[in-house]
């Protein structure tokens, strides 16, 4: 196995630093665990409706992002956390927007938009559709994707 260059990829973490990283990671894990319980509680609620789906999807995406951050922090891989942190923050903004006002209409609007978007994607990948044929022509011309 090739040894890493310690100046570029430090694998040996100071035990004191590792202790702090593990503590921080464990706290984030606890937040993820509690968030998963919120999702479960929502599913178990009587009179649960489809308009709750967008909020649950945003919350789940947030939890998955910070769970990944927790894992990376434990291994002292801090820089890659930035992308996941941005995704988590965007999901918080989506939730804030959703709950700001007119939540039911905003949730239903998201579901309609998501359905339309999924239908476009399905059509684009249906081998008989004109959209697929156009996509296929583009890929055939592409140097990397043609095969």
Z-matrix of the N, CA and C atoms (Angstrom, degrees):
N
C 1 1.451
C 2 1.531 1 108.57
N 3 1.308 2 116.25 1 139.24
C 4 1.457 3 121.44 2 -179.81
C 5 1.524 4 109.69 3 -76.53
N 6 1.324 5 117.06 4 126.90
C 7 1.468 6 118.53 5 177.83
C 8 1.529 7 110.04 6 -75.05
N 9 1.344 8 117.62 7 144.01
C 10 1.462 9 119.65 8 179.15
C 11 1.527 10 110.93 9 -75.13
N 12 1.310 11 115.67 10 154.02
C 13 1.453 12 120.62 11 172.29
C 14 1.526 13 106.38 12 -76.11
N 15 1.308 14 117.71 13 113.48
C 16 1.468 15 122.82 14 -173.86
C 17 1.523 16 113.00 15 -61.62
N 18 1.363 17 117.03 16 -26.16
C 19 1.463 18 119.24 17 178.66
C 20 1.528 19 111.62 18 -74.04
N 21 1.328 20 116.36 19 -25.82
C 22 1.459 21 120.51 20 -177.20
C 23 1.531 22 110.98 21 -99.93
N 24 1.323 23 116.42 22 -46.32
C 25 1.464 24 122.41 23 179.17
C 26 1.527 25 108.55 24 -121.90
N 27 1.315 26 117.07 25 87.81
C 28 1.470 27 118.15 26 -179.83
C 29 1.536 28 110.78 27 -74.60
N 30 1.295 29 115.94 28 121.10
C 31 1.465 30 121.12 29 -179.89
C 32 1.535 31 111.93 30 -99.49
N 33 1.317 32 116.43 31 -27.61
C 34 1.459 33 119.84 32 -179.96
C 35 1.523 34 109.10 33 -88.52
N 36 1.314 35 115.52 34 112.27
C 37 1.459 36 120.85 35 -178.14
C 38 1.519 37 108.55 36 -101.43
N 39 1.308 38 115.37 37 134.67
C 40 1.459 39 121.23 38 176.69
C 41 1.530 40 108.35 39 -54.83
N 42 1.334 41 118.88 40 132.39
C 43 1.470 42 121.28 41 -177.36
C 44 1.528 43 113.36 42 -56.59
N 45 1.330 44 117.45 43 -35.54
C 46 1.469 45 119.57 44 178.56
C 47 1.521 46 111.13 45 -67.30
N 48 1.333 47 115.80 46 -40.10
C 49 1.467 48 120.24 47 177.59
C 50 1.522 49 109.26 48 -66.99
N 51 1.330 50 117.20 49 -41.66
C 52 1.460 51 121.37 50 179.66
C 53 1.525 52 111.09 51 -60.38
N 54 1.326 53 116.42 52 -37.83
C 55 1.462 54 120.89 53 179.26
C 56 1.534 55 110.28 54 -62.89
N 57 1.327 56 117.03 55 -44.07
C 58 1.463 57 121.98 56 179.56
C 59 1.534 58 110.30 57 -66.04
N 60 1.332 59 116.39 58 -44.49
C 61 1.457 60 120.68 59 179.68
C 62 1.536 61 111.11 60 -61.74
N 63 1.321 62 116.39 61 -42.01
C 64 1.462 63 120.02 62 178.90
C 65 1.521 64 111.51 63 -64.91
N 66 1.329 65 116.69 64 -41.04
C 67 1.462 66 120.96 65 178.58
C 68 1.528 67 110.09 66 -61.49
N 69 1.329 68 116.75 67 -47.11
C 70 1.458 69 122.17 68 179.63
C 71 1.529 70 110.28 69 -62.32
N 72 1.322 71 116.41 70 -43.81
C 73 1.459 72 122.08 71 179.38
C 74 1.530 73 110.74 72 -61.91
N 75 1.315 74 116.83 73 -42.58
C 76 1.464 75 120.80 74 179.73
C 77 1.526 76 111.86 75 -63.76
N 78 1.332 77 117.34 76 -37.15
C 79 1.468 78 120.74 77 178.87
C 80 1.529 79 110.15 78 -66.51
N 81 1.323 80 116.90 79 -40.67
C 82 1.465 81 120.32 80 177.39
C 83 1.524 82 109.81 81 -65.20
N 84 1.334 83 116.47 82 -40.46
C 85 1.467 84 121.06 83 177.16
C 86 1.521 85 111.25 84 -59.02
N 87 1.319 86 116.48 85 -40.50
C 88 1.463 87 120.68 86 178.59
C 89 1.524 88 110.47 87 -62.69
N 90 1.328 89 116.92 88 -40.35
C 91 1.464 90 121.26 89 177.27
C 92 1.528 91 110.10 90 -62.29
N 93 1.320 92 116.92 91 -42.82
C 94 1.470 93 121.49 92 178.18
C 95 1.524 94 109.75 93 -62.52
N 96 1.322 95 117.22 94 -45.12
C 97 1.465 96 120.98 95 179.87
C 98 1.523 97 111.39 96 -60.20
N 99 1.342 98 116.04 97 -44.49
C 100 1.466 99 119.76 98 179.63
C 101 1.527 100 109.90 99 -65.39
N 102 1.323 101 116.98 100 -40.25
C 103 1.465 102 120.73 101 177.79
C 104 1.511 103 111.98 102 -61.03
N 105 1.333 104 116.79 103 -37.33
C 106 1.465 105 119.56 104 178.60
C 107 1.527 106 110.72 105 -65.89
N 108 1.327 107 116.30 106 -31.74
C 109 1.461 108 120.04 107 176.83
C 110 1.534 109 110.64 108 -69.40
N 111 1.332 110 116.98 109 -36.14
C 112 1.469 111 120.00 110 177.03
C 113 1.524 112 109.86 111 -60.40
N 114 1.327 113 115.81 112 -42.96
C 115 1.470 114 119.58 113 178.93
C 116 1.530 115 109.91 114 -63.02
N 117 1.320 116 117.12 115 -44.18
C 118 1.471 117 120.23 116 178.91
C 119 1.521 118 110.94 117 -61.57
N 120 1.336 119 117.07 118 -44.23
C 121 1.462 120 120.82 119 179.32
C 122 1.524 121 110.92 120 -60.99
N 123 1.319 122 116.74 121 -38.08
C 124 1.459 123 119.27 122 179.42
C 125 1.525 124 110.77 123 -65.08
N 126 1.329 125 117.20 124 -41.50
C 127 1.460 126 120.23 125 179.40
C 128 1.524 127 112.01 126 -65.10
N 129 1.320 128 117.05 127 -31.15
C 130 1.467 129 120.99 128 -177.21
C 131 1.526 130 113.19 129 -84.38
N 132 1.338 131 117.42 130 -8.89
C 133 1.462 132 120.99 131 -178.85
C 134 1.520 133 110.89 132 -64.25
N 135 1.325 134 116.59 133 140.07
C 136 1.465 135 117.79 134 172.98
C 137 1.534 136 108.80 135 -70.63
N 138 1.302 137 116.46 136 153.20
C 139 1.473 138 122.55 137 179.49
C 140 1.523 139 112.60 138 60.85
N 141 1.317 140 117.04 139 31.01
C 142 1.461 141 121.31 140 176.60
C 143 1.530 142 108.02 141 -68.76
N 144 1.330 143 117.62 142 136.57
C 145 1.463 144 119.63 143 -176.77
C 146 1.528 145 111.44 144 -125.33
N 147 1.332 146 114.82 145 168.07
C 148 1.457 147 121.00 146 -177.68
C 149 1.521 148 113.18 147 -63.36
N 150 1.316 149 116.76 148 -23.60
C 151 1.463 150 118.80 149 -178.42
C 152 1.533 151 112.32 150 -67.08
N 153 1.327 152 117.49 151 -11.98
C 154 1.469 153 120.99 152 176.60
C 155 1.522 154 111.99 153 -83.21
N 156 1.320 155 117.62 154 -14.61
C 157 1.462 156 121.34 155 -174.73
C 158 1.531 157 112.64 156 -58.52
N 159 1.351 158 119.76 157 -47.76
C 160 1.475 159 118.01 158 -179.66
C 161 1.531 160 113.34 159 -57.54
N 162 1.318 161 116.84 160 -43.67
C 163 1.469 162 119.42 161 179.82
C 164 1.525 163 110.85 162 -62.01
N 165 1.319 164 116.58 163 -42.47
C 166 1.461 165 120.63 164 179.35
C 167 1.528 166 110.34 165 -65.12
N 168 1.335 167 117.46 166 -40.36
C 169 1.461 168 120.03 167 178.77
C 170 1.525 169 111.35 168 -63.98
N 171 1.336 170 117.05 169 -43.05
C 172 1.465 171 120.24 170 178.33
C 173 1.521 172 110.65 171 -65.28
N 174 1.334 173 117.07 172 -41.65
C 175 1.463 174 120.47 173 178.74
C 176 1.523 175 110.51 174 -64.02
N 177 1.316 176 116.69 175 -43.33
C 178 1.473 177 119.59 176 179.77
C 179 1.527 178 111.06 177 -63.17
N 180 1.329 179 117.04 178 -42.74
C 181 1.454 180 120.59 179 178.80
C 182 1.532 181 110.33 180 -63.11
N 183 1.329 182 116.90 181 -39.92
C 184 1.457 183 121.57 182 175.61
C 185 1.530 184 110.58 183 -60.13
N 186 1.319 185 115.99 184 -47.62
C 187 1.469 186 120.59 185 -178.31
C 188 1.528 187 111.75 186 -63.78
N 189 1.323 188 117.44 187 -41.22
C 190 1.466 189 120.20 188 178.78
C 191 1.528 190 110.62 189 -63.71
N 192 1.337 191 116.27 190 -39.49
C 193 1.464 192 120.06 191 178.56
C 194 1.513 193 112.41 192 -63.39
N 195 1.332 194 116.36 193 -48.38
C 196 1.470 195 117.46 194 -178.37
C 197 1.522 196 111.87 195 -73.57
N 198 1.332 197 117.51 196 -23.68
C 199 1.465 198 119.84 197 173.52
C 200 1.526 199 109.54 198 -65.78
N 201 1.321 200 116.69 199 -41.68
C 202 1.463 201 120.76 200 175.27
C 203 1.523 202 111.30 201 -61.98
N 204 1.330 203 116.45 202 -39.68
C 205 1.470 204 121.02 203 177.00
C 206 1.517 205 109.87 204 -60.55
N 207 1.315 206 116.43 205 -43.33
C 208 1.469 207 121.10 206 179.70
C 209 1.527 208 111.36 207 -58.26
N 210 1.320 209 115.83 208 -44.13
C 211 1.467 210 120.49 209 -179.72
C 212 1.527 211 110.52 210 -65.21
N 213 1.325 212 116.26 211 -43.85
C 214 1.464 213 120.03 212 -179.74
C 215 1.522 214 111.93 213 -65.46
N 216 1.319 215 116.89 214 -39.75
C 217 1.469 216 120.28 215 179.64
C 218 1.523 217 110.32 216 -63.03
N 219 1.322 218 116.24 217 -42.32
C 220 1.465 219 119.87 218 179.88
C 221 1.523 220 111.31 219 -57.57
N 222 1.351 221 116.69 220 -34.55
C 223 1.459 222 121.38 221 179.72
C 224 1.518 223 112.90 222 -92.31
N 225 1.329 224 117.28 223 8.43
C 226 1.461 225 123.56 224 178.94
C 227 1.528 226 112.78 225 63.17
N 228 1.316 227 116.69 226 30.32
C 229 1.463 228 121.49 227 175.44
C 230 1.526 229 106.90 228 -101.99
N 231 1.307 230 116.48 229 80.54
C 232 1.454 231 121.90 230 -169.65
C 233 1.530 232 112.54 231 -79.89
N 234 1.318 233 118.50 232 -42.87
C 235 1.458 234 121.19 233 -175.11
C 236 1.531 235 114.02 234 -57.61
N 237 1.336 236 119.51 235 -42.84
C 238 1.471 237 118.81 236 179.40
C 239 1.535 238 113.63 237 -64.01
N 240 1.320 239 116.95 238 -13.94
C 241 1.471 240 120.43 239 178.98
C 242 1.518 241 111.93 240 -66.50
N 243 1.330 242 117.05 241 -23.85
C 244 1.467 243 120.55 242 -174.76
C 245 1.521 244 112.05 243 -59.52
N 246 1.328 245 117.26 244 -43.51
C 247 1.466 246 119.79 245 179.85
C 248 1.522 247 111.49 246 -65.37
N 249 1.323 248 116.48 247 -42.03
C 250 1.462 249 120.17 248 178.67
C 251 1.524 250 111.12 249 -67.33
N 252 1.313 251 116.26 250 -36.04
C 253 1.459 252 120.52 251 178.53
C 254 1.528 253 110.50 252 -64.51
N 255 1.330 254 116.16 253 -39.95
C 256 1.462 255 119.56 254 177.73
C 257 1.529 256 110.42 255 -62.88
N 258 1.333 257 116.62 256 -44.18
C 259 1.463 258 120.36 257 178.43
C 260 1.523 259 110.55 258 -61.27
N 261 1.316 260 117.07 259 -41.88
C 262 1.462 261 120.83 260 178.90
C 263 1.532 262 110.29 261 -62.79
N 264 1.326 263 116.41 262 -43.26
C 265 1.457 264 120.71 263 179.76
C 266 1.530 265 110.95 264 -63.83
N 267 1.324 266 117.23 265 -41.44
C 268 1.463 267 120.53 266 177.89
C 269 1.527 268 110.87 267 -60.98
N 270 1.327 269 117.20 268 -38.18
C 271 1.462 270 120.02 269 178.30
C 272 1.522 271 111.75 270 -67.73
N 273 1.315 272 116.86 271 -33.97
C 274 1.470 273 120.25 272 174.78
C 275 1.528 274 109.22 273 -63.93
N 276 1.343 275 116.71 274 -43.12
C 277 1.465 276 120.37 275 178.31
C 278 1.527 277 111.06 276 -62.61
N 279 1.339 278 116.89 277 -40.36
C 280 1.467 279 120.01 278 177.63
C 281 1.531 280 110.24 279 -60.97
N 282 1.330 281 115.56 280 -43.68
C 283 1.468 282 119.07 281 179.29
C 284 1.524 283 111.50 282 -64.75
N 285 1.325 284 116.81 283 -42.62
C 286 1.468 285 119.77 284 177.97
C 287 1.522 286 110.65 285 -59.45
N 288 1.322 287 116.10 286 -45.42
C 289 1.467 288 120.11 287 179.08
C 290 1.519 289 110.22 288 -61.61
N 291 1.327 290 116.62 289 -44.60
C 292 1.451 291 121.75 290 -178.02
C 293 1.531 292 111.48 291 -60.19
N 294 1.332 293 116.76 292 -41.42
C 295 1.464 294 120.86 293 -175.62
C 296 1.524 295 113.85 294 -92.07
N 297 1.318 296 117.52 295 -5.30
C 298 1.467 297 121.03 296 -176.99
C 299 1.530 298 111.68 297 -59.44
N 300 1.331 299 116.76 298 -49.84
C 301 1.466 300 121.91 299 178.81
C 302 1.523 301 107.94 300 -165.68
N 303 1.311 302 115.79 301 160.48
C 304 1.457 303 121.60 302 174.54
C 305 1.533 304 111.75 303 49.00
N 306 1.323 305 115.75 304 45.06
C 307 1.462 306 122.16 305 -173.10
C 308 1.525 307 112.81 306 -56.22
N 309 1.324 308 116.76 307 -44.14
C 310 1.462 309 119.67 308 -176.75
C 311 1.535 310 110.65 309 -61.30
N 312 1.329 311 117.68 310 -48.31
C 313 1.465 312 119.92 311 179.98
C 314 1.518 313 112.03 312 -64.92
N 315 1.324 314 117.51 313 -39.04
C 316 1.463 315 120.21 314 179.00
C 317 1.526 316 110.66 315 -65.49
N 318 1.328 317 116.52 316 -40.22
C 319 1.468 318 120.30 317 179.22
C 320 1.530 319 110.56 318 -65.43
N 321 1.319 320 116.41 319 -45.11
C 322 1.464 321 119.79 320 179.69
C 323 1.525 322 110.26 321 -65.78
N 324 1.337 323 117.27 322 -37.85
C 325 1.470 324 120.61 323 176.98
C 326 1.523 325 110.47 324 -60.80
N 327 1.326 326 116.23 325 -41.48
C 328 1.468 327 119.35 326 177.31
C 329 1.523 328 110.88 327 -62.07
N 330 1.331 329 116.93 328 -44.02
C 331 1.466 330 120.43 329 -179.36
C 332 1.532 331 111.04 330 -62.54
N 333 1.336 332 116.67 331 -40.94
C 334 1.463 333 120.42 332 178.82
C 335 1.522 334 109.68 333 -65.20
N 336 1.347 335 116.67 334 -47.79
C 337 1.464 336 120.49 335 179.13
C 338 1.528 337 110.95 336 -58.66
N 339 1.327 338 116.68 337 -44.08
C 340 1.460 339 121.57 338 -179.23
C 341 1.533 340 110.83 339 -62.72
N 342 1.319 341 116.90 340 -40.85
C 343 1.463 342 120.97 341 179.11
C 344 1.523 343 110.64 342 -65.02
N 345 1.335 344 116.68 343 -44.85
C 346 1.471 345 120.64 344 178.42
C 347 1.524 346 110.05 345 -61.05
N 348 1.320 347 116.21 346 -44.69
C 349 1.466 348 121.19 347 179.27
C 350 1.527 349 111.54 348 -61.41
N 351 1.325 350 116.86 349 -44.54
C 352 1.472 351 120.87 350 178.45
C 353 1.526 352 111.08 351 -63.29
N 354 1.333 353 116.88 352 -39.61
C 355 1.465 354 119.77 353 178.50
C 356 1.522 355 111.09 354 -64.19
N 357 1.324 356 117.20 355 -39.24
C 358 1.465 357 120.53 356 176.73
C 359 1.528 358 110.48 357 -62.10
N 360 1.318 359 115.93 358 -42.28
C 361 1.459 360 120.76 359 179.89
C 362 1.529 361 111.30 360 -65.08
N 363 1.320 362 115.87 361 -42.50
C 364 1.468 363 120.35 362 178.74
C 365 1.525 364 110.37 363 -63.13
N 366 1.335 365 116.43 364 -43.67
C 367 1.464 366 120.95 365 179.16
C 368 1.523 367 110.64 366 -62.36
N 369 1.324 368 115.87 367 -41.50
C 370 1.466 369 120.47 368 -178.21
C 371 1.530 370 111.19 369 -63.76
N 372 1.331 371 117.36 370 -25.65
C 373 1.461 372 121.22 371 -178.08
C 374 1.529 373 113.34 372 -103.91
N 375 1.326 374 116.18 373 4.41
C 376 1.463 375 120.93 374 174.90
C 377 1.523 376 107.37 375 -81.24
N 378 1.324 377 117.96 376 117.63
C 379 1.458 378 123.22 377 -173.64
C 380 1.518 379 115.43 378 -56.94
N 381 1.317 380 118.55 379 -16.56
C 382 1.463 381 121.15 380 -177.18
C 383 1.528 382 112.74 381 -100.66
N 384 1.314 383 118.82 382 -8.77
C 385 1.471 384 120.52 383 -175.01
C 386 1.527 385 111.54 384 -81.55
N 387 1.328 386 117.39 385 152.65
C 388 1.469 387 120.61 386 176.13
C 389 1.541 388 111.77 387 -62.25
N 390 1.336 389 116.45 388 -33.33
C 391 1.465 390 120.47 389 178.87
C 392 1.526 391 110.57 390 -63.00
N 393 1.343 392 116.25 391 -40.70
C 394 1.460 393 120.24 392 178.14
C 395 1.522 394 110.49 393 -64.59
N 396 1.318 395 115.62 394 -44.36
C 397 1.467 396 119.87 395 -178.39
C 398 1.530 397 111.12 396 -61.57
N 399 1.329 398 116.49 397 -38.65
C 400 1.472 399 120.19 398 176.83
C 401 1.526 400 110.51 399 -66.00
N 402 1.324 401 116.98 400 -44.42
C 403 1.462 402 121.41 401 177.87
C 404 1.528 403 110.25 402 -61.56
N 405 1.312 404 116.39 403 -42.34
C 406 1.463 405 121.44 404 179.62
C 407 1.528 406 110.97 405 -61.67
N 408 1.338 407 116.90 406 -43.10
C 409 1.474 408 120.98 407 177.62
C 410 1.529 409 110.99 408 -60.01
N 411 1.330 410 116.34 409 -41.27
C 412 1.468 411 120.37 410 179.30
C 413 1.525 412 110.73 411 -64.00
N 414 1.337 413 116.21 412 -42.91
C 415 1.469 414 119.85 413 -179.50
C 416 1.531 415 111.59 414 -67.15
N 417 1.307 416 117.40 415 -36.01
C 418 1.471 417 120.74 416 -179.96
C 419 1.536 418 111.48 417 -64.79
N 420 1.335 419 116.64 418 -28.63
C 421 1.459 420 121.22 419 178.91
C 422 1.523 421 112.65 420 -84.55
N 423 1.329 422 116.18 421 -20.45
C 424 1.469 423 120.78 422 -176.34
C 425 1.522 424 110.49 423 -73.24
N 426 1.330 425 116.34 424 133.07
C 427 1.454 426 122.60 425 -177.18
C 428 1.532 427 112.29 426 -61.37
N 429 1.336 428 117.31 427 -38.62
C 430 1.458 429 120.44 428 -175.98
C 431 1.528 430 113.76 429 -91.90
N 432 1.325 431 116.82 430 -32.10
C 433 1.468 432 119.60 431 -172.93
C 434 1.520 433 114.18 432 -96.30
N 435 1.324 434 118.83 433 -4.80
C 436 1.456 435 119.79 434 -172.06
C 437 1.526 436 114.59 435 -63.20
N 438 1.320 437 118.76 436 -25.08
C 439 1.459 438 120.29 437 179.62
C 440 1.510 439 111.93 438 -97.84
